[in-house]
C-alpha cells in the first residue's frame, strides 16, 4: 500500500502487546510522538481495530490526526479523519471492536468458571505434586501433610521453613522457603483437593488433596489469627515468654494477684531471666524454671492416664466447623476496628472496649476449639510411656508452649526474704 501510494514506510511494531489490554505500547507511543513532531504524515494499518481497540485511544488519535492533517489507510479502505463521515466510520469500527473484546472476555470468564466448577486444574506445577501429573509427590507430599499437622499442633511458620529447607525440599523455583511463602502456600485450597475461582471455593477438584478438607480448614483458622499476620507485634523470642503468670500480690488490685505475665530478658550478667513487666516484682532465672518445667511436663505425660488428654470434648464435625467460621468472623471484626480507628471513626477508648470484648469471645472459642483438636497438640508424642521424654525435649519452643497451654497453668511466686537459692516450690503448676 505504501508503494502504491508513493509513501516512504517507517514501521512501528509492538509485538505480542494487544491494543485491547490497556498495557503500554512503546512503539505506538513513539509513532504518536513522530506524528506530533511532523515526521509522519500518514498511518497504514491492516484495519482500524488493529490500531485501536479502546475508544479513549481512538479519540486521542483522531484529535492528533485532525491537528496535523494525518492520512489513514487500511486494507479494508481509507478513512478520511478530516471529515465527520470518516470520524463516524472510525468510531463505529472502534465500538464494534470494543464489543468484540467484551464478548470475548465474557466467553473466557464463562469458560474459566465452567472449568473451575468441573474441578479441572488451572496449574501445571506445584510443591507437593509431581510435575505435569497433578499427582502427589512421594517425597514432598508427606512434608506438606506434616506441616499442616505441625501448624495445628502449635508450630510456627519458622518451624515449617526449617523443616522443609533442612530436608532439601525447596520451592518449585529452587529457592529456600521464607515465612511469607510458607503462609501463602498453606492457604491454597488446592492442597486439600478443592477447586477455587477468583477466591471462591466451588467444590472438589479432579486431583487428590495432600491433606483432607477438615485439616485444611482447621489450619486456615490458625493462620487467620491476627497474631500471625505481618505488622508490629510482640515476637515470642524466649521459650516461656507469655507462659508464666505473675504470682505477686499487687496492692492496686486489692492485694490480689498482679495478673501479668513474665517475659524473657538478659540480666546485667548476661544470663536469661523471666520478669513480670507489669509489676517488676517477680523474676526467675531461665535455666532453673525451664529445666523444671521440662521435667514436670515429661513426668505428667509419662503417666498412664496421659492418654486421656487425647479425648476431645467436641466430636461433632459440624460444631467444629461452626467454631472455625465464628472465629474467622471475629478476626475480621478486629481488622475492621483497626481500619475504623485509623479513619478516626472510633476514639481510642471505643476501639479498646470493642477490641477487648471481641478478644474475650475469641479466647472462649479458642479454648473450645483447643478441646476439640487437643489430640493434634500431642502429635508424635508417645503418651503414657517413658519414651515421651525424647519427644518432649525435641519439641520446638512453639510446640512446647502449645503443650503447656493445653495441660497446665504456671504461676511464679515471689522469692521471699533472705533467699538467693532457687526454690522449685515457687513455681506453682495447676494441671488442667
Helices and strands as residue ranges (DSSP letters): H 2-5, H 26-37, E 42-45, H 48-51, H 55-68, E 71-74, H 84-117, H 141-152, H 157-166, H 179-186, G 189-192, E 194-197, E 200-204, H 213-223, G 226-228, E 244-246, E 249-250, G 251-253, E 256-257, E 262-266, E 272-276, E 283-285, H 286-302, G 304-310, H 317-342, H 348-372, H 374-377, H 388-393, H 397-407, E 408-412, G 424-426, E 427-431
